[in-house]
């Protein structure tokens, strides 16, 4: 062997442009060691010198650049090449993601609208009608009305339960009304005085034949203080407020020429707190007179 015959060609701008035409992609080259390398070439050169075979760098939302080293005949880095490619896959992925999100939002909107429509027709409108029926019954002053029951679901069972409750309340109210009528008829015909007060001593019930004897108007006395209504009977007033403190006792109350056997008891709520009192006075004037005569 007498030596080596080497054929070479200058790698100039025209040759790099030929590479670009062959690849159909922009190709840019810089010599290793240039003093004014662009920033992206400097970053890629550092990575390639540290052992990376290639470096990829997204330079924008539409373009990505790939970098590699070209060695000389001594296998030393001589040239730094960059190839630019459009980010078609990324763009397609973003378009697909945008389309998916749009479809997801549209589907969510459609399902949300359908859910609200079904909720309105199957639940809210029926609850509105049910509430209107209950309000109508409550403002009517009687318990004879009933709410409308339709279907076989939880709301229907709720409406049926309300009707059952209304029936029970109606029966209880009728029984209480009958009991009150019987009590009033008994009290009205007997020489009795029956009254009840709230916790503040205001009269809530005042009945009895003895009201005529004492000259007290029952209708005008309701809602007024017992101390005001019975102001001419101070013993009765003091004993009413004594009963409101929780005592239960019986006494004789003398009013003018009449004697009353009076019994007091405090009324209590479910929690044991005093909610008022009940008083019953029986006119025993004739019995007292008979005893005195004997």
Secondary structure in CASP SS format (residue, H / E / C, confidence):
PFRMAT SS
TARGET T0000
AUTHOR 0000-0000-0000
METHOD secondary structure of the structure
MODEL  1
X C 1.00
X C 1.00
X C 1.00
X C 1.00
X C 1.00
X C 1.00
X C 1.00
X C 1.00
X C 1.00
X C 1.00
X C 1.00
X C 1.00
X H 1.00
X H 1.00
X H 1.00
X H 1.00
X H 1.00
X H 1.00
X H 1.00
X H 1.00
X H 1.00
X H 1.00
X H 1.00
X C 1.00
X C 1.00
X C 1.00
X E 1.00
X E 1.00
X E 1.00
X E 1.00
X E 1.00
X C 1.00
X C 1.00
X C 1.00
X C 1.00
X C 1.00
X C 1.00
X C 1.00
X H 1.00
X H 1.00
X H 1.00
X H 1.00
X H 1.00
X H 1.00
X H 1.00
X H 1.00
X H 1.00
X H 1.00
X H 1.00
X C 1.00
X C 1.00
X C 1.00
X C 1.00
X C 1.00
X E 1.00
X E 1.00
X E 1.00
X E 1.00
X C 1.00
X C 1.00
X C 1.00
X C 1.00
X E 1.00
X E 1.00
X E 1.00
X E 1.00
X E 1.00
X E 1.00
X E 1.00
X E 1.00
X E 1.00
X C 1.00
X C 1.00
X C 1.00
X C 1.00
X C 1.00
X E 1.00
X E 1.00
X E 1.00
X E 1.00
X E 1.00
X E 1.00
X E 1.00
X E 1.00
X E 1.00
X E 1.00
X C 1.00
X H 1.00
X H 1.00
X H 1.00
X H 1.00
X H 1.00
X H 1.00
X H 1.00
X H 1.00
X H 1.00
X H 1.00
X H 1.00
X H 1.00
X H 1.00
X H 1.00
X H 1.00
X H 1.00
X H 1.00
X H 1.00
X H 1.00
X H 1.00
X H 1.00
X H 1.00
X H 1.00
X H 1.00
X H 1.00
X H 1.00
X H 1.00
X H 1.00
X H 1.00
X H 1.00
X H 1.00
X H 1.00
X H 1.00
X H 1.00
X H 1.00
X H 1.00
X H 1.00
X H 1.00
X H 1.00
X H 1.00
X H 1.00
X H 1.00
X H 1.00
X H 1.00
X H 1.00
X H 1.00
X H 1.00
X H 1.00
X H 1.00
X H 1.00
X H 1.00
X H 1.00
X H 1.00
X C 1.00
X C 1.00
X C 1.00
X C 1.00
X C 1.00
X C 1.00
X C 1.00
X C 1.00
X C 1.00
X C 1.00
X C 1.00
X C 1.00
X C 1.00
X H 1.00
X H 1.00
X H 1.00
X H 1.00
X H 1.00
X H 1.00
X H 1.00
X H 1.00
X H 1.00
X H 1.00
X H 1.00
X H 1.00
X H 1.00
X H 1.00
X H 1.00
X H 1.00
X H 1.00
X H 1.00
X H 1.00
X H 1.00
X H 1.00
X H 1.00
X H 1.00
X H 1.00
X H 1.00
X H 1.00
X H 1.00
X H 1.00
X H 1.00
X H 1.00
X H 1.00
X H 1.00
X H 1.00
X H 1.00
X H 1.00
X H 1.00
X C 1.00
X C 1.00
X E 1.00
X E 1.00
X E 1.00
X E 1.00
X E 1.00
X E 1.00
X E 1.00
X C 1.00
X C 1.00
X C 1.00
X E 1.00
X E 1.00
X E 1.00
X E 1.00
X E 1.00
X E 1.00
X C 1.00
X C 1.00
X H 1.00
X H 1.00
X H 1.00
X H 1.00
X H 1.00
X C 1.00
X C 1.00
X C 1.00
X H 1.00
X H 1.00
X H 1.00
X H 1.00
X C 1.00
X C 1.00
X C 1.00
X E 1.00
X H 1.00
X H 1.00
X H 1.00
X H 1.00
X C 1.00
X C 1.00
X C 1.00
X C 1.00
X H 1.00
X H 1.00
X H 1.00
X H 1.00
X H 1.00
X H 1.00
X H 1.00
X H 1.00
X H 1.00
X H 1.00
X C 1.00
X C 1.00
X C 1.00
X C 1.00
X C 1.00
X E 1.00
X E 1.00
X E 1.00
X E 1.00
X E 1.00
X E 1.00
X E 1.00
X C 1.00
X C 1.00
X E 1.00
X E 1.00
X E 1.00
X E 1.00
X E 1.00
X E 1.00
X E 1.00
X E 1.00
X E 1.00
X E 1.00
X E 1.00
X C 1.00
X C 1.00
X C 1.00
X C 1.00
X C 1.00
X E 1.00
X E 1.00
X E 1.00
X E 1.00
X E 1.00
X E 1.00
X E 1.00
X E 1.00
X E 1.00
X E 1.00
X C 1.00
X H 1.00
X H 1.00
X H 1.00
X H 1.00
X H 1.00
X H 1.00
X H 1.00
X H 1.00
X H 1.00
X C 1.00
END
